[in-house]
Amino acid sequence: MSRLLANLLRWILQRLGWLVVILALLLAGSWLASEWRERERLRAEYETQQAAVEARRREIESELRGLDARIERTERAWEQAVTRFTDLERQARDARLAADDARTRYRTLERESAWWDPFIAPGRIVELERARVRYLTLDQVARSWETARDRVAPSFRDSPAARLQADRAARTGELAALESLLQAQRERLERDPRERLVAAVRAQFPAALAILAGLVLAPVLIKALFYFVLAPIAQALPPIRILPDGGAALPPPPAPSAVSVAIEVGPSEELLVLPDFIQSSSAVAPKRTRWFLNPRLPFSSLAAGLVLLTRIGPEGAAPTRVVVSPRHEPLDEVTVLELPAGAAMILQPRSLAGVVKPAGTPVAITRHWRLASLHAWLTLQLRYLAFHGPCRLVLRGCRGVRAEQPEPGRPRLINQSATLGFGAGLDYRNTRCETFVPYLRGQEDLLNDLFSGGPGWFVYEEMPAARRRGGITGRGLEGVADAFLKAFGI
């Protein structure tokens, strides 16, 4: 009943979580849609106002062009009229000066005349009369010119172009006001957070597109470099033999792998096995926890997962039987590979489920570095771990473990991701996979393992497990970790 309630509560909580996620997505979508509509409204308002301002600007500019033409014509006509008025003023001034001179002459003659002049000097009377007539005539002419000047002068106080200039200034002021209004609207639109966000997205979009293209193309370029440059170099190098005398003692072929295997632990032996692989064991057999597979290689044991092993000893003088089976990997199978004294096997510790070894002695593992080998650097495997007999290795592999022995003159080729180990006396080299496209799509590994010489065995799993596939170009951080472990032979 409690299990049913727990499942019901879990189901309700899951549905509530989905409901919260759906509500959050709907609210986010609604908010984004409303923000986008508000931005479009503001932009449409700005564009409408901009269109109105542009129309009015065109009208004002047309009016200004007309005013400029009128001002030009008016100023030209005004200059001509001013010239004529100047002539009229000069004529009036000259006439007044002549009249003033005649008046002065007349006044002078009038002061010099006496009452006896008509009797004694009639010529002076004639000259006086002639001066008076001349004065009156010139004064009348000057008055005529002055009357004409005074009649025309008011029309020359203000230039007709001044009014046109005032109209032009008013139009220019209106145009400046429209420009200021449009600039204020533009600045308000640019300060709007929505517009700033869109502008930022537009500004960064080319860089983001370039980064995306780099992320898409970088794996292709790296894989092309590995396939067309590095892999052919590695393929042309001579093979590696870890131990030239490693084939002195040829191990017997391992038994066919199975879902479970029974292991007899003799009186002088002990079994170190992963706890998850113990299917059944004797209740009276002594059991203890062993921290590392080999205390001298703690970090390698930790990286390979060979820590907190279960040590199972014999039942006194009688052997004990332990059934080993992968309980959490439904596709894994196990087999036992026996290494007699003097035999050595290059092995990846991650392929081990356990080892049967002489009691009281650690598992004999030697490290072999190849730092001076170009082959090691190109294949990114700098260290090899060799397991020495006498011992029995419990190997695990996806869909089963198979062992083969290359024949003289007929090397054997195998997918590198499937290799679990090989005899220390075998010649080991790499060849490039046949086609580039499957490698680019991740369907094939870059390098295949090629074994020759011997005698010796190489072992591999029937189907390369996903946990042992990848590499530096394969699966992101996990691929980098796999490449690191491969470099140290783990």
DRENTOR-824554 format. One line per 8 residues: number of its first residue (from 1); their letters; for each residue x negated, y negated, z negated of C-alpha. Coordinates in Angstrom, 2 decimals. Layout:
REM residues N
NUM = A = X/Y/Z | ...;
//
This chain:
REM residues 490
1 = MSRLLANL = 0.00/0.00/0.00 | -2.82/-2.40/-0.89 | -4.49/-1.61/2.46 | -1.23/-2.41/4.28 | -0.91/-5.71/2.41 | -4.54/-6.56/3.15 | -4.07/-5.85/6.87 | -0.84/-7.88/6.88;
9 = LRWILQRL = -2.56/-10.79/5.13 | -5.49/-10.59/7.55 | -3.07/-10.59/10.51 | -1.21/-13.61/9.13 | -4.46/-15.50/8.47 | -5.68/-14.76/11.99 | -2.43/-16.09/13.47 | -2.59/-19.15/11.26;
17 = GWLVVILA = -6.16/-19.73/12.42 | -5.02/-19.47/16.04 | -2.19/-21.90/15.28 | -4.63/-24.40/13.79 | -6.94/-24.08/16.80 | -4.01/-24.49/19.23 | -2.74/-27.55/17.34 | -6.24/-29.05/17.33;
25 = LLLAGSWL = -6.60/-28.47/21.06 | -3.16/-29.95/21.77 | -3.86/-32.98/19.58 | -7.25/-33.50/21.17 | -5.75/-33.18/24.65 | -2.92/-35.59/23.77 | -5.36/-38.11/22.32 | -7.66/-37.88/25.34;
33 = ASEWRERE = -4.70/-38.27/27.69 | -3.39/-41.33/25.82 | -6.85/-42.90/25.75 | -7.23/-42.27/29.45 | -3.82/-43.79/30.20 | -4.67/-46.86/28.11 | -7.94/-47.23/29.97 | -6.18/-46.91/33.32;
41 = RLRAEYET = -3.60/-49.50/32.20 | -6.29/-51.97/31.21 | -8.16/-51.36/34.44 | -4.97/-51.74/36.51 | -4.20/-54.99/34.66 | -7.70/-56.24/35.33 | -7.51/-55.23/38.99 | -4.11/-56.97/39.37;
49 = QQAAVEAR = -5.47/-60.11/37.74 | -8.60/-59.88/39.86 | -6.47/-59.59/43.03 | -4.43/-62.65/41.99 | -7.58/-64.60/41.20 | -9.12/-63.58/44.52 | -6.00/-64.70/46.39 | -5.96/-68.02/44.55;
57 = RREIESEL = -9.71/-68.36/45.11 | -9.22/-67.94/48.84 | -6.48/-70.59/48.78 | -8.65/-73.03/46.82 | -11.65/-72.39/49.05 | -9.45/-73.05/52.10 | -8.18/-76.26/50.49 | -11.75/-77.26/49.65;
65 = RGLDARIE = -12.83/-76.72/53.22 | -9.93/-78.92/54.37 | -10.76/-81.58/51.79 | -14.41/-81.53/52.80 | -13.41/-82.11/56.42 | -11.03/-84.92/55.45 | -13.65/-86.48/53.18 | -16.16/-86.39/56.00;
73 = RTERAWEQ = -13.73/-88.04/58.44 | -12.57/-90.58/55.85 | -16.07/-91.53/54.86 | -17.02/-91.98/58.49 | -13.96/-94.22/59.11 | -14.59/-96.03/55.80 | -18.14/-96.79/56.79 | -16.90/-98.27/60.06;
81 = AVTRFTDL = -14.22/-100.34/58.24 | -16.75/-101.48/55.65 | -18.99/-102.60/58.49 | -16.16/-104.62/60.00 | -15.24/-106.11/56.60 | -18.87/-107.05/56.05 | -18.80/-108.90/59.37 | -15.59/-110.65/58.31;
89 = ERQARDAR = -17.14/-111.70/54.99 | -20.23/-112.99/56.80 | -18.05/-115.03/59.22 | -16.07/-116.48/56.29 | -19.25/-117.28/54.40 | -20.90/-118.89/57.42 | -17.73/-120.91/58.14 | -17.56/-122.09/54.52;
97 = LAADDART = -21.22/-123.07/54.58 | -20.66/-125.09/57.79 | -17.57/-126.75/56.29 | -19.49/-127.58/53.10 | -22.28/-129.14/55.15 | -19.72/-131.22/57.13 | -18.06/-132.33/53.88 | -21.39/-133.34/52.41;
105 = RYRTLERE = -22.17/-135.37/55.55 | -18.77/-136.97/55.44 | -19.05/-137.85/51.72 | -22.47/-139.35/52.30 | -21.30/-141.56/55.18 | -18.23/-142.54/53.18 | -20.38/-143.72/50.22 | -22.67/-145.71/52.52;
113 = SAWWDPFI = -19.86/-147.57/54.35 | -18.75/-151.09/53.28 | -15.69/-153.26/53.85 | -17.44/-155.32/56.41 | -18.50/-152.44/58.58 | -15.46/-152.69/60.88 | -16.50/-156.29/61.67 | -20.27/-156.04/61.61;
121 = APGRIVEL = -21.07/-152.27/62.34 | -18.15/-150.59/64.07 | -20.46/-147.73/65.08 | -20.63/-146.58/61.47 | -16.85/-146.42/61.36 | -16.85/-144.25/64.46 | -19.52/-141.94/62.98 | -17.60/-141.71/59.71;
129 = ERARVRYL = -14.41/-140.76/61.51 | -16.27/-138.22/63.59 | -17.71/-136.65/60.39 | -14.28/-136.54/58.76 | -12.75/-134.82/61.80 | -15.62/-132.34/61.89 | -15.23/-131.61/58.20 | -11.48/-131.10/58.49;
137 = TLDQVARS = -11.92/-128.83/61.52 | -14.65/-126.68/59.93 | -12.71/-126.52/56.64 | -9.66/-125.27/58.53 | -11.78/-122.64/60.28 | -13.34/-121.55/56.99 | -9.93/-121.35/55.34 | -8.75/-119.15/58.23;
145 = WETARDRV = -11.70/-116.78/57.81 | -11.27/-116.73/54.03 | -7.56/-116.06/54.33 | -8.28/-113.14/56.64 | -10.97/-111.88/54.23 | -8.78/-112.20/51.15 | -5.95/-110.40/52.91 | -8.18/-107.41/53.80;
153 = APSFRDSP = -10.33/-107.32/50.64 | -7.84/-105.48/48.33 | -7.86/-102.47/50.61 | -11.64/-102.19/50.16 | -11.66/-102.09/46.36 | -11.39/-98.26/46.26 | -12.59/-95.93/48.96 | -9.94/-93.54/50.35;
161 = AARLQADR = -12.58/-90.82/49.97 | -12.52/-91.33/46.17 | -9.03/-89.89/45.93 | -10.08/-86.97/48.08 | -13.16/-86.49/45.89 | -10.90/-86.45/42.82 | -8.68/-83.82/44.47 | -11.76/-81.79/45.32;
169 = AARTGELA = -13.03/-81.99/41.72 | -9.62/-80.84/40.47 | -9.69/-77.84/42.83 | -13.26/-77.03/41.80 | -12.26/-77.21/38.13 | -9.34/-74.86/38.77 | -11.65/-72.42/40.56 | -14.10/-72.53/37.62;
177 = ALESLLQA = -11.23/-71.90/35.20 | -10.15/-68.86/37.24 | -13.72/-67.56/37.29 | -14.00/-68.05/33.52 | -10.71/-66.24/32.96 | -11.79/-63.35/35.17 | -15.20/-63.17/33.47 | -13.56/-63.09/30.04;
185 = QRERLERD = -11.24/-60.28/31.20 | -14.21/-58.40/32.66 | -16.20/-58.74/29.42 | -13.22/-57.60/27.37 | -12.85/-54.58/29.62 | -16.58/-53.79/29.37 | -16.44/-54.03/25.55 | -13.56/-51.57/25.43;
193 = PRERLVAA = -14.85/-48.28/23.89 | -13.13/-46.21/26.55 | -14.80/-48.10/29.36 | -18.14/-47.99/27.59 | -17.79/-44.23/27.23 | -16.96/-43.82/30.92 | -19.83/-46.14/31.87 | -22.22/-44.16/29.66;
201 = VRAQFPAA = -21.04/-40.90/31.24 | -21.53/-42.33/34.72 | -24.97/-43.64/33.80 | -26.12/-40.33/32.33 | -24.38/-38.08/34.86 | -27.32/-38.00/37.36 | -29.75/-37.09/34.56 | -27.34/-34.45/33.22;
209 = LAILAGLV = -26.90/-33.07/36.73 | -30.67/-32.91/37.16 | -31.07/-31.12/33.81 | -28.30/-28.68/34.75 | -29.98/-28.03/38.09 | -33.24/-27.48/36.23 | -31.59/-25.04/33.81 | -30.02/-23.19/36.73;
217 = LAPVLIKA = -33.11/-23.16/38.92 | -35.78/-22.73/36.24 | -35.01/-19.01/35.60 | -34.96/-18.42/39.36 | -38.31/-20.18/39.81 | -39.84/-18.38/36.82 | -38.61/-15.03/38.06 | -39.86/-15.81/41.56;
225 = LFYFVLAP = -43.29/-16.66/40.09 | -43.34/-13.42/38.12 | -42.15/-11.33/41.08 | -44.14/-12.79/43.98 | -47.34/-13.87/42.16 | -47.98/-12.15/38.83 | -46.44/-8.74/39.50 | -48.52/-8.10/42.69;
233 = IAQALPPI = -51.68/-9.03/40.75 | -50.76/-6.62/37.94 | -49.94/-3.92/40.49 | -53.37/-4.24/42.14 | -55.31/-3.80/38.88 | -56.86/-0.44/37.94 | -54.90/1.72/35.45 | -55.44/1.67/31.69;
241 = RILPDGGA = -56.39/4.76/29.66 | -56.08/4.09/25.95 | -58.09/7.12/24.74 | -60.26/8.85/27.35 | -60.28/12.03/25.27 | -56.62/11.71/24.28 | -55.71/14.72/26.35 | -58.01/17.10/24.49;
249 = ALPPPPAP = -55.02/18.64/22.73 | -51.90/18.76/24.87 | -48.71/18.64/22.81 | -46.05/21.22/23.58 | -43.04/19.91/25.49 | -40.32/18.56/23.21 | -37.06/20.42/22.84 | -34.07/19.05/24.76;
257 = SAVSVAIE = -32.52/16.14/22.94 | -29.16/16.49/21.25 | -26.73/14.54/19.13 | -28.27/16.19/16.07 | -31.36/18.22/15.41 | -32.30/20.41/12.47 | -35.78/19.85/11.07 | -37.54/22.34/8.80;
265 = VGPSEELL = -39.78/20.53/6.31 | -42.50/22.97/5.17 | -44.06/23.24/1.71 | -47.03/21.03/2.60 | -45.02/18.50/4.60 | -42.70/15.59/3.99 | -40.14/13.81/6.16 | -39.89/10.04/6.41;
273 = VLPDFIQS = -36.59/9.21/8.05 | -34.26/6.26/8.42 | -31.35/6.62/6.01 | -28.81/6.09/8.80 | -30.10/9.22/10.56 | -29.63/11.67/7.69 | -26.58/13.74/8.48 | -27.08/16.48/5.95;
281 = SSAVAPKR = -29.81/17.61/3.59 | -30.38/19.92/0.67 | -29.06/18.59/-2.60 | -32.10/19.90/-4.53 | -34.71/18.53/-2.13 | -36.63/15.65/-3.72 | -35.87/12.27/-2.21 | -37.52/8.94/-2.70;
289 = TRWFLNPR = -37.65/5.58/-0.98 | -40.76/4.75/1.03 | -41.13/1.03/1.73 | -43.10/1.23/4.96 | -43.83/3.88/7.54 | -47.50/3.08/7.14 | -48.65/0.81/4.28 | -51.57/-0.36/6.44;
297 = LPFSSLAA = -49.13/-1.73/9.04 | -46.48/-3.50/6.96 | -45.59/-6.16/9.52 | -45.37/-3.70/12.40 | -43.20/-1.42/10.26 | -40.97/-4.35/9.35 | -40.68/-5.55/12.96 | -39.85/-2.01/14.14;
305 = GLVLLTRI = -37.22/-1.57/11.43 | -39.18/1.30/9.82 | -38.76/0.06/6.26 | -36.92/1.46/3.24 | -37.33/4.96/4.65 | -36.09/8.04/2.84 | -38.84/10.50/1.93 | -37.60/14.08/1.74;
313 = GPEGAAPT = -39.92/16.77/0.39 | -39.64/20.56/0.43 | -37.77/22.56/-2.20 | -40.82/23.70/-4.11 | -42.56/26.49/-2.22 | -39.61/26.95/0.14 | -38.98/24.74/3.19 | -35.94/22.50/3.30;
321 = RVVVSPRH = -33.72/21.83/6.27 | -32.60/18.32/7.20 | -30.12/17.59/9.98 | -30.98/14.31/11.68 | -28.39/12.49/13.78 | -27.72/8.84/14.75 | -24.58/8.03/12.81 | -24.04/4.46/14.05;
329 = EPLDEVTV = -25.09/4.71/17.70 | -22.62/6.94/19.55 | -24.78/7.13/22.70 | -28.08/7.95/20.97 | -29.59/11.43/20.88 | -32.66/12.68/19.04 | -35.44/15.15/19.71 | -38.66/16.25/17.99;
337 = LELPAGAA = -42.08/15.87/19.61 | -44.88/17.82/17.93 | -48.39/16.40/17.96 | -51.03/18.97/17.06 | -54.32/17.99/15.47 | -56.43/16.04/17.97 | -53.48/14.94/20.07 | -52.42/11.30/20.31;
345 = MILQPRSL = -49.34/9.61/21.70 | -48.92/5.91/22.53 | -45.50/5.14/21.15 | -43.21/2.20/20.49 | -42.32/2.41/16.77 | -38.79/1.19/17.52 | -38.11/4.50/19.23 | -38.83/6.42/16.03;
353 = AGVVKPAG = -36.08/7.78/13.79 | -38.51/9.60/11.51 | -41.74/11.54/11.25 | -42.75/14.83/9.64 | -46.31/14.58/8.36 | -48.62/16.32/5.90 | -47.59/15.50/2.35 | -49.65/12.92/0.51;
361 = TPVAITRH = -51.30/11.39/3.59 | -50.04/8.36/5.55 | -48.99/8.57/9.17 | -52.15/8.33/11.27 | -51.67/5.24/13.46 | -54.47/3.43/15.24 | -54.34/0.04/16.92 | -55.88/-0.52/20.33;
369 = WRLASLHA = -56.24/-4.08/21.58 | -56.77/-4.97/25.23 | -57.42/-8.72/24.95 | -60.10/-8.62/27.66 | -57.82/-6.86/30.14 | -56.08/-8.94/32.79 | -53.55/-6.12/33.09 | -52.59/-6.61/29.41;
377 = WLTLQLRY = -52.05/-10.34/29.84 | -50.05/-9.97/33.03 | -47.80/-7.32/31.50 | -47.67/-9.18/28.15 | -48.72/-6.08/26.17 | -51.90/-6.81/24.28 | -51.83/-4.04/21.68 | -50.98/-0.35/21.80;
385 = LAFHGPCR = -50.16/1.85/18.79 | -51.37/5.44/18.95 | -49.83/8.13/16.70 | -52.24/10.97/15.92 | -51.50/14.53/14.97 | -50.87/16.63/13.18 | -47.29/15.39/12.82 | -43.85/15.76/14.32;
393 = LVLRGCRG = -42.20/12.62/15.71 | -38.41/12.32/15.62 | -37.57/10.26/18.72 | -34.27/8.65/19.55 | -33.00/7.52/22.91 | -29.81/6.37/24.54 | -28.02/9.28/26.25 | -30.97/11.51/25.42;
401 = VRAEQPEP = -34.76/11.75/25.49 | -36.67/13.41/28.36 | -40.36/14.26/28.70 | -42.30/14.71/31.96 | -45.85/15.57/32.91 | -47.37/14.00/36.06 | -48.87/16.46/38.49 | -52.41/15.98/39.86;
409 = GRPRLINQ = -52.33/13.53/42.76 | -48.61/12.89/42.30 | -48.04/9.99/39.85 | -44.62/9.49/38.33 | -42.71/6.20/38.40 | -40.20/5.20/35.73 | -38.25/2.12/34.74 | -40.33/0.25/32.17;
417 = SATLGFGA = -37.39/-0.47/29.88 | -36.78/3.28/29.53 | -40.32/4.20/28.45 | -40.64/5.32/24.84 | -44.25/6.49/24.88 | -46.95/8.34/26.78 | -49.96/10.49/26.10 | -53.07/8.57/25.12;
425 = GLDYRNTR = -55.06/10.36/27.87 | -52.76/9.40/30.73 | -53.61/6.69/33.24 | -51.08/3.90/32.78 | -50.37/1.10/35.21 | -47.47/-1.03/36.42 | -45.80/-1.50/39.77 | -43.36/-4.15/40.86;
433 = CETFVPYL = -39.71/-3.23/41.27 | -38.68/-2.66/44.88 | -36.25/-5.55/45.52 | -36.09/-9.12/44.23 | -32.32/-9.68/44.10 | -31.54/-6.91/41.55 | -34.40/-8.25/39.40 | -33.05/-11.80/39.74;
441 = RGQEDLLN = -29.57/-10.62/38.69 | -30.98/-8.71/35.70 | -30.12/-5.30/37.12 | -33.76/-4.22/37.32 | -36.84/-4.94/35.22 | -39.77/-6.67/36.85 | -42.24/-3.83/36.34 | -42.00/-0.09/36.49;
449 = DLFSGGPG = -44.39/2.19/34.63 | -46.60/4.51/36.67 | -48.28/7.48/34.99 | -50.96/9.68/36.49 | -53.95/11.77/35.49 | -53.72/13.72/32.30 | -52.86/16.23/31.26 | -50.26/14.59/29.06;
457 = WFVYEEMP = -46.60/13.84/28.60 | -44.64/10.62/28.90 | -41.26/10.35/27.25 | -38.36/8.09/28.10 | -34.71/7.69/27.26 | -32.10/8.72/29.81 | -30.38/5.33/29.88 | -32.32/2.23/28.79;
465 = AARRRGGI = -30.50/0.81/25.77 | -29.58/-2.87/25.71 | -31.54/-3.29/22.48 | -34.77/-2.49/24.33 | -34.07/-4.47/27.50 | -34.97/-8.04/28.23 | -38.22/-9.91/28.12 | -39.38/-13.45/28.29;
473 = TGRGLEGV = -37.28/-14.05/31.42 | -34.33/-11.97/30.33 | -32.12/-12.94/27.42 | -33.04/-16.32/25.94 | -34.36/-16.25/22.38 | -33.73/-12.53/22.13 | -35.79/-12.02/25.26 | -38.62/-14.12/23.81;
481 = ADAFLKAF = -38.53/-12.00/20.64 | -38.66/-8.81/22.73 | -41.67/-10.16/24.65 | -43.39/-10.98/21.36 | -42.79/-7.49/19.99 | -43.94/-5.98/23.27 | -47.18/-7.94/23.10 | -47.94/-6.20/19.78;
489 = GI = -46.88/-2.77/21.02 | -43.76/-2.60/18.84;
//
